[in-house]
Amino acid sequence: MTQSISEHEQQGRALRQQVARLRKRVVDLEQEVQELRRLSHRLAELADVVQELLVPAAKRDDERLKELLDDYDPGR
């Protein structure tokens, strides 16, 4: 059974719309991945800070603990 030109045009339009939606979805997913990478990096930084704070605290190294707390910038 052959399809008319109109049916082909409709299929072509539907495929272009689907491709456009998929392209937008890829862009959205790439942005989400970037945000997750940024958050993961920040979490790793915070874990490092916590570790740096716990070791001097456990050793009762109050001077080093004060230095680390002074260096930590929560607004980053």
C-alpha contacts under 8 A as a table, 3 or more apart, distances in Angstrom:
res1	aa1	res2	aa2	distance
3	Q	6	S	7.99
3	Q	7	E	6.00
3	Q	8	H	6.77
4	S	7	E	5.28
4	S	8	H	6.51
5	I	8	H	5.05
5	I	9	E	6.11
6	S	9	E	4.99
6	S	10	Q	6.17
7	E	10	Q	5.04
7	E	11	Q	6.19
8	H	11	Q	5.08
8	H	12	G	6.02
9	E	12	G	4.99
9	E	13	R	6.04
10	Q	13	R	5.08
10	Q	14	A	6.10
11	Q	14	A	5.05
11	Q	15	L	6.12
12	G	15	L	5.11
12	G	16	R	6.17
13	R	16	R	5.12
13	R	17	Q	6.18
14	A	17	Q	5.12
14	A	18	Q	6.17
15	L	18	Q	5.00
15	L	19	V	6.12
16	R	19	V	5.05
16	R	20	A	6.13
17	Q	20	A	5.05
17	Q	21	R	6.21
18	Q	21	R	5.09
18	Q	22	L	6.15
19	V	22	L	5.03
19	V	23	R	6.07
20	A	23	R	5.11
20	A	24	K	6.25
21	R	24	K	5.16
21	R	25	R	6.15
22	L	25	R	4.93
22	L	26	V	6.17
23	R	26	V	5.10
23	R	27	V	6.36
24	K	27	V	5.11
24	K	28	D	6.20
25	R	28	D	5.00
25	R	29	L	6.07
26	V	29	L	5.06
26	V	30	E	6.07
27	V	30	E	5.10
27	V	31	Q	6.30
28	D	31	Q	5.18
28	D	32	E	6.29
29	L	32	E	4.96
29	L	33	V	6.13
30	E	33	V	5.07
30	E	34	Q	6.26
31	Q	34	Q	5.10
31	Q	35	E	6.29
32	E	35	E	5.06
32	E	36	L	6.17
33	V	36	L	5.02
33	V	37	R	6.12
34	Q	37	R	5.05
34	Q	38	R	6.21
35	E	38	R	5.05
35	E	39	L	6.17
36	L	39	L	5.05
36	L	40	S	5.94
37	R	40	S	5.01
37	R	41	H	6.09
38	R	41	H	5.16
38	R	42	R	6.21
39	L	42	R	4.99
39	L	43	L	6.05
40	S	43	L	5.03
40	S	44	A	6.23
41	H	44	A	5.11
41	H	45	E	6.29
42	R	45	E	5.01
42	R	46	L	6.24
43	L	46	L	5.05
43	L	47	A	6.13
44	A	47	A	5.03
44	A	48	D	6.23
45	E	48	D	5.10
45	E	49	V	6.31
46	L	49	V	4.97
46	L	50	V	6.16
47	A	50	V	5.10
47	A	51	Q	6.17
48	D	51	Q	5.08
48	D	52	E	6.09
49	V	52	E	5.02
49	V	53	L	6.11
49	V	72	Y	7.75
50	V	53	L	5.06
50	V	54	L	6.07
51	Q	54	L	5.14
51	Q	55	V	6.29
52	E	55	V	5.70
52	E	56	P	6.88
52	E	68	L	7.50
53	L	56	P	5.83
53	L	57	A	6.15
53	L	65	L	6.13
53	L	68	L	6.84
53	L	69	L	7.78
54	L	57	A	4.98
54	L	58	A	5.91
55	V	58	A	5.15
55	V	59	K	6.27
56	P	59	K	4.98
56	P	60	R	5.85
56	P	61	D	4.84
56	P	62	D	7.06
56	P	64	R	6.37
56	P	65	L	5.74
57	A	60	R	4.81
57	A	61	D	6.00
57	A	62	D	6.89
57	A	65	L	6.44
58	A	61	D	7.68
61	D	64	R	5.55
61	D	65	L	6.16
62	D	65	L	4.92
62	D	66	K	6.07
63	E	66	K	5.15
63	E	67	E	6.33
64	R	67	E	5.01
64	R	68	L	6.21
65	L	68	L	5.19
65	L	69	L	6.18
66	K	69	L	5.12
66	K	70	D	6.05
67	E	70	D	5.08
67	E	71	D	6.17
68	L	71	D	5.07
68	L	72	Y	6.18
69	L	72	Y	5.21
70	D	73	D	7.79
73	D	76	R	5.96
